[in-house]
Amino acid sequence: MNTPDSAANTAKPYAQAPFNTRRIERLSLVTDAWQPQVNGVVTTLSQLVAHLRQQGIEVDVIHPNDYDCVPLPTYPEIPLVWRARGLEKRLLDFQPNAIHIATEGALGWKARRIARKHGLPFTTAYHTKYPEYIHERFPVPTDWVYNIMRRFHTPAQNTFVPGESILTELQNRHFQHVVLMTRGVDTDIFNPTRARPSKDDTPMYLYVGRIAPEKNLAAFLDLELPGRKVVVGKGPDLEKLQQTYPDVDFTGPKYGTELAEYYASATVFVFPSLTDTFGVVNLEAIACGTPVAAFPVTGPKDIITEGVNGVLSWDLKTAIEQAVQLKQDPNKIAQSIPQYTWQGAAQQFVDHLAFIEQVNSRRQPADKTVKIS
């Protein structure tokens, strides 16, 4: 009996190349995370799409807003696609030169099944440590979820990850064809000039991101620190944390230059997460001249240069106290990450896409072989 994963036994084979050297004209990008969601995945994909379109690549972003959705249990802000009418026809009629499945959600699994059914190569991305996130909410062993994640990504020609530490971690868990696509920061928006004058010398400790269990916010908010704590963002734990920590300033989500003002005006940016794969917010804080205090885990340890733009320690309070001393030279901090650009990330992405050659600009019928190079 055929299942979605047995499609590999019947699909036509295709050649794999280490780098894509063919011209990509049309890209189908499938994602369960898209605007108006606010998170690092949406930031990354939005920037990626913008830069690809600037290169003249036509991008069809296939996202939950186009289909029938229900709220994700325990996280109602995230839509769960339960029915995607017309998705197969949409993918085939667009005649893409590449298919990228950015997330392992319901829409991603549906697109994966269609691509395998028609023998179309595709790439995927590992943005989120779902095994750890799910374990935070339910008593599910992380190894079980890693097995599902590995099953999802194995058929992909390449799986993109944001940093060296998560690349190594996934390789150690026997993920295949893992390649790097880093992240960037828009320095026109995020830079030290956004700092607002302080009314006094009281230190400001800032967190920006989702307010959810997996972000480990209590590790930050429980600390006794001389100054005020500010939390920017929203999420399922917002109301509970507001009640638990009445002295903390919960601002809700902020965007653009207003968000940059918070970053640049902070004394230290605190990143207490233990489960992020990268943390674009760290780049935004550093670009604004604010040092980062974090645990030495995947994400921060790929970004932070100790004693220059932040401090890593298993003692978060010590990391914060040491990071305070770095704020004396915001420009030096801001200039410490020139390698992180969205242009560079977009080029890494294009270089490793799985090329689909469309014969005579017309897709062949679904029961015939699609020519792949």
N, C-alpha and C positions, 0 to 999 in steps of 0.2 A: 504494500500500500504506500502511495506517494504522500509525503508530508512536505511542508515548505522547505525543510532541510534536505529532503531527498532529491530536490530539483537539480542539485549539482550532478546527479548521476545521469540526467537526461539532457542537460543543457550543453550547447556546443562549446568546445574548449576555445580559449583565447590565449594569445601570447602575452606574457608579462614582461614589461621593461622597467628597469630601475628608475628611469626618469622619463617624463612625458616631453617629447621634443616636437610634437605636432601642434598645430594651431587650434586652440580651443575657441570656437565661435559661440557655442550655446552650452550652458551649464544648467542642469536641473539640480537644485539644492533643496534637500528635504530636511525639515527640522521640526521637532515638537516644541522648541523654544523660539518664540518670536515676539515682536512687539505686539501689545504694550507691556509684556513681561519686562522686568528690570533685573538683569543679572549678568554675570560675566559672559555667559554663552551668547546671549542676545547682543551684547556689546561687540563681541568678537565677530559674530556672523554679520551684523549690520555694517561694521567697518570693512569686512572682507567683501561683501557684496558691492559696497560703494566703490572700492578700489578696482574690483574686477570690471564693473561697468565703465569706469574711467578708461580702462584698457580696451574698451570696445566689445567686451564679452557680454552677450545677452544672457541674463540670469533669470530663470524662473524659480522664485522662492516658493516652495510648497510647504505651507504651514497650517497649524490647526484652525486658524480663523476661516479657512476655506471649506471646512467640513463640519459634520455633526460632532459635537463635543459634549462631554460631561466634566464637572470639576474633579480633579484628582483627589482621591480620599486623603485626608490629613493635610492637604495643600491645595485648597480650592482656587488659588490664584492661577494654578497651572491647568490648562485644558487638556483633557484626555480624548483623543479622537477615537470614537467607537465605530464610526462608519465613514468611509472615504469614497463616496460614489464618484465614479469617473476618473479615479486616480490613475488606473492603468492606461486609459485612453490619453489622458493628459501627458503622461510620461512619454508614451510612444509618439504621439502627434507632434510633440515639441522637437523631436529628432535631435536630442542633445549629443554633443561631442564628449560629454562626461556627466556622470551622475555621482553626486556626493550626498551621502546619508549622514547627517551631522549628529543625530541623537538616536539613542536606543529606545525611544518611546514607542507608543502604539503606531504612530504614523511612520516612524523609521522602520519598524518591523514589516509594515505593509509594503513599503517601497522596496525593501530588501527582497521580499517574496516575489514581487513583480520582476525585478532585475534578474533574479536567478531563474525565474520561469522562462525568460527570453534570452538567457545566456549573455546578458549585458554586464560587463565589468563595472565595478563601482568602488568608491572609496568611502571610508567611515572616519569618525573622529571620536576620541575618548576625552570628553570634557569634564565628566563628573564621576566621582567615586561613589556610584550607586550602592555597591556592597556595604560600604560604611554608612552611607546615608540611611539605607533601609534598616540596617542593624540598629541605628539610633532610635528608630521608631517601633520596630517589631523584633521579636526574638528569633531572627533568621540568621543562621551562620553565614558569615561573609563568603566562605568558600563556595557555598551553593550559588550565591549571586555572581561570583566571579566566573563560575562555570557557564552561567547563562550569558554573561558579557563576552566571554571568549567565544562561545558558539555564535553570537551575533557578529563578531568582527572577523572571524576566521576566513570567510569567503571573500572579504574585501581585498583588493589588490594592495592597498595601503591603508593603514589606520593612523591618523594624525594625532599627535599628543603635543602639549604646549611646552614641555621642558624635559631636560635630560633626566631628572630624578624619576619622574613618572614613566619615562620611556624605559629606564632600567628596571623599575618595579614591575611593569607589565611584561617585559621580556623574561624576568625571573618567574613570572606566572604563566609562561609559555604562550603569550600572545605573539602572533606572527606579523611580519611586514609592518612593524611600527616605525613611523618616521616623524620627524620634528616639523611642526609648524608653530613658530613662536608667536608672541603677541606684541602689540604696540601701544603707543599712547599719543594722543593728539596734543602736541605741545603748544599749539595756538590757543587751546582752551586751558590746558593744565600746565601752569608755570608759576614761578614764585611771585610774579607781579600781582597775582590775585589776592595776596594776603591783605586782610583788613586790619586797621590799627586796633590794638588791644587797649581796653579801658584801664587795665591794670596788668600786673606781671603774673597773674594767676595762670598756671599751666593748663592747657587744654588737651585732653586725651580723646582721640577720635576713632570711631569705628564706622565704616561704610560697607553696606552689603545687606544680604538677606538676614532677616531676624528669624532664625529657625534653629531647631535643636542641634543640627550638625555643625553650626558655626561656633559652638562652644563659647557663647558670649559670657556665661557665668564666670569663666576663668578670668575674664577681664573685669567684669562689673563687680565681682566680689572683692577685688583688691582695694586696700586702703592707700589712696594716692593723694598728694597735696595739690589739689586743683579740681577741675570739673571734668566730667565725662560726657561726651556727646555721641549719640548713636544716630546715624543717618540711614534710613531705609525702612522697609516694611517686610512683613512676613507673618507666618502663623503664630509666632511666639510674642508678637508685639504687645498685645494687651496684657498678657501674663507678666512680661518683664517690666512693663510700666507700673504695674501694681507692686511688684517685688522690689523695684529700685526707683522709688519716687524722687530721689535726688538726681537721677540721671536725666539729661536733656534728650528726649526722643523727638527728633524733628520731622520724622516722616521722610519720604524720598525727596532727593534734590537732583537737579540736572544741570548740565552745561556749566556756564560760568559761576552760577550760584554754588554748585557742588565744588567747583575748583576753589572758591573762596573758603569753604570749610577746610579743604585739604591744606591750603597754603597758610591758613591762620592757626592751624593746630600745632601744638608743640611736638607731639608724637602721634603717629598713626599706629593703632594697635590691631593686630591681626591674630586673633586667638584660635582660628580654625586649625584642626588637626587633620582634616580630610580633603582639603582643596587640591586640585591638580596644578593650579597656578596662582590665581588671584590677581586679575587685572587691576583691582583697586590698589594693590601695592605699587604698581607702576605709576598710577595716577597720583598717588601721594608723593612718591619720590620726585616725579616731574614737577610737582608744586613746591619742592624744596623741603619736604617734611620727612624725617627719618621714620623707619618702620621698626616696631618691636614685635617679634613673632617667635613661635616655636620652631625648632630646626627640623621641619618636615617638608614633604613635597610641595613645591610652589615657592614658598619664601626662600628656601635654600638655593633655588635656581636664580633668584632675582637679587637678593641682598648681598652686598659686599660689606663684610663685618667692619665696623668702625668708620665706614664711609657714608653709607646711606641707610644703615640700620644695625640692629643687634638681634642675634638669635640666641635663645637660651630656653632650657626646660623650666627655668624659673622666670616666668613672664614678668613679674615685678622687677626683677633685676634687669631684664632686657629693657624695660621701659625707662628705668632710672638711668641706665647707661646711654640710651638713645637720646634722652633729653639734652645731653652735652653736645650732640651732633648738630642740633638745630641752629647753632651759632653761625653756620655758613650755608644758608639755603641754596645759593647758586651752585656751590660745589656738589651738593646732594643732587640737584636737578640735572647736572651735567654728567652724572655717573652712569647713565643708562642709554648711551647713544645707539646701542645695538638694537634697541626695541622700537621698531617702526612698523606701522601697518603696511607700508609699501613692501618691506622685506618679508613680512608674514604672508602677504598675498602672493609674492613670487614663489616662496616655498610651497605654497598650496598648489599653484598652477604647475609647478615642476613635477609634482608627484600625483597628479590626477591620472585616472585610467582612461585613455583615449578611446573613443568610439568613432570609427570612420563611417560616416553616412554616405552610402553609395548613390551617386547621381542626385544628391540632396533629397532623396526619397527613402523613407524607411521601408525595408522589405516586409512582406507579411510576417506575422508573428511565428508561423510554423517553419520559416526558412532561416538559414544561418545569417546572422548579421556580421558583416565583415569588420573585423577588429584589427587594429595594428598595435 
